[in-house]
Amino acid sequence: MPTYPLIDRLLLIALVLLTITVPILNLGVNADHALYIETYNVTLLGKYLCFALLALSVDLVWGYLGILSLGHGAFFALGGYAMGMYLVRQIGDRGVYGNPDLPDFMVFLNWQEAPWFWTGMEHFPVALTAIVLAPGLLAFVFGWFAFRSRVNGVYLSIITQAMTFALMLAFFRNEMGFGGNNGLTDFKDIWGFSLQSNETRNALFVASGVALLLGYFICQKIVRSRAGLVAQAIRDAESRTRFIGFNVENYKLWFFTFSAILAGIAGALYVPQAGIINPSQMAPLGSIEVVVWVALGGRGSLYGPIIGALLVNYAKSWFTAAFPEYWLFALGALFVISTLYLPNGVMGLFNRKAA
Amino acid sequence: MNVSAQRGLLRRDKVFGFLTPAVGQQLDTTHSTLLYMENVSVSFDGFKAIDNLNFYVDKGELRCLIGANGAGKTTMMDIITGKTKPDTGSVIFGKNVDLLDLNEAEIAIAGIGRKFQKPTVFENLTVFANLELAMADFKSVWWTLHSKLNSAQVDQIEHIASTIGLLDMLNKQAGYLSHGQKQWLEIGMLLMQRPLLLLIDEPVAGMTHQEMEKTGELLQSLSGDHTIVVVEHDMEFVRSIAARVTVLNQGTVLAEGSMADIQNNDDVRRVYLGE
């Protein structure tokens, strides 16, 4: 039996503790107490956890299968849009125009009825199905064509980048029926609970933590199964794997689709906490940033990208508050440093010392 | 329509060919010949890499394939394993499996294993995992996601590891093996597929004399149960293992026979020595 590093278990414990203690320190502690965590920070941490889940999904295909996806922002945003549509439907007649049947932006565009894909989105099960299906289907169709034509390496990265860019441009158009460049916002409540209340925000935080833990568990099961071995074999010697009799395209397709669904779920949890989803979430730069988190944390280990995402996003929050104009330089420097000196990320440094 | 489908439509002997499943049917090896290549030609940009080649391999035989650079040895291997599709000719495995209808993965499952010139083992995986992946088992995504090794499979892995002399290195990462050990591991990976036909490309290139001897013994012990075709440049090695030798020249068979026959063959002497 192979042995797994201690850090793997430590991270799990840390995540469980974080998920439990943060709501307690927000809801159960007086506001003037030293350990009190502001609601703003709870939501901020919740968003970090969503980013960590997104990073995990990228690592599953990049670190274990060798597919460098520069388009996972698109899957994240699609899951987010599906959730956003549900939230917009919950506004009812409390919108600016007070129209109980149509979202504000459609009233503004003089539409008489909502497009077909808004049908049933006021029901959560329908929205949940869309959260899984929208990114999953896009990834499946995209992967079907890309992997079957054996597009590999840099070329694949470029077309994933093109995919998210094209999708962004499409979503910018008002005619698409997703609110154009303003996107979907002004959310009021979820499942009948106000999004502004402390309790709901803590519940969303816990949901993000649980989703991350579940995603982590499932990814761990996958990479430790024989299918995980096959994935690594494909990453290291693709044609050899094919000669052993594995259908490489199928493995890529299913891993890619699963990874996209994970990203979509991360997006769906992110949107109610961020309060808005718009096409800029699909900007190519966003997807590249995710890759930076994974590279910095250490790809090919499931805990690496989670730590990378949390670290970089914490640094981003701190930097954009302290030195707003230098953040992009810092991000660039991080990427250069991690490429030059940390080929296996921060976690690689850690493992080398341990070994 | 793709090329292979067109070829299938034009074949007069296969009017109802679609009725027989391509893979999964029992391989018929009642004839003593395991592989037939007949009138095979292939050209790349006008260069005839294989020119009207006829080549037959008997069951259980250890055959050596020699020839100068560009004689078509690797292209021939590529055709058998489905990497290259020939322009004309037929390639039949056993009596009833048309290899031209199958893709690389299907050919591997049908029982043809190939070892490449450069050892390509999965460097980041352990020796055990390398053998596990090569095992003859269902290869679908869903199966590999949940299947666990049973004791018979673990036994098989250990048995083959001892055949190739790597039993005490099962948990070692394959990247840390020596060159010779990697070559043996790769042969072991081929054996895990329980192949009927083994294609081995330059097994002793870069090996020490000791490793070469051990490889020769390994190949000889495998023949009989398996049919083996070895491509090799090292004449000394060929002389030490082979029963039959085929000489390729300019994409076609120049001579065939025992090593002694080959050395006395006038055609071979003319091509090789310019006499």
Chai-1 contact restraints between the chains, C-beta under 6 A:
chainA,res_idxA,chainB,res_idxB,connection_type,confidence,min_distance_angstrom,max_distance_angstrom,comment,restraint_id
A,S225,B,L145,contact,1.0,0.0,6.0,A-B,restraint_1
A,R226,B,T144,contact,1.0,0.0,6.0,A-B,restraint_2
A,A227,B,V141,contact,1.0,0.0,6.0,A-B,restraint_3
A,A227,B,T144,contact,1.0,0.0,6.0,A-B,restraint_4
A,A227,B,L145,contact,1.0,0.0,6.0,A-B,restraint_5
A,L229,B,A129,contact,1.0,0.0,6.0,A-B,restraint_6
A,L229,B,L133,contact,1.0,0.0,6.0,A-B,restraint_7
A,V230,B,T144,contact,1.0,0.0,6.0,A-B,restraint_8
A,A233,B,F122,contact,1.0,0.0,6.0,A-B,restraint_9
A,A233,B,L133,contact,1.0,0.0,6.0,A-B,restraint_10
A,D236,B,F122,contact,1.0,0.0,6.0,A-B,restraint_11
A,D236,B,N124,contact,1.0,0.0,6.0,A-B,restraint_12
A,A237,B,T120,contact,1.0,0.0,6.0,A-B,restraint_13
A,R240,B,T120,contact,1.0,0.0,6.0,A-B,restraint_14
A,R242,B,E104,contact,1.0,0.0,6.0,A-B,restraint_15
A,R242,B,A105,contact,1.0,0.0,6.0,A-B,restraint_16
A,F243,B,A108,contact,1.0,0.0,6.0,A-B,restraint_17
A,F243,B,R114,contact,1.0,0.0,6.0,A-B,restraint_18
A,I244,B,A134,contact,1.0,0.0,6.0,A-B,restraint_19
A,G245,B,A105,contact,1.0,0.0,6.0,A-B,restraint_20
A,G245,B,A108,contact,1.0,0.0,6.0,A-B,restraint_21
A,G245,B,I109,contact,1.0,0.0,6.0,A-B,restraint_22
A,G245,B,K139,contact,1.0,0.0,6.0,A-B,restraint_23
A,F246,B,K139,contact,1.0,0.0,6.0,A-B,restraint_24
A,N247,B,A105,contact,1.0,0.0,6.0,A-B,restraint_25
A,N250,B,V141,contact,1.0,0.0,6.0,A-B,restraint_26
A,Y251,B,V141,contact,1.0,0.0,6.0,A-B,restraint_27
A,W254,B,V141,contact,1.0,0.0,6.0,A-B,restraint_28
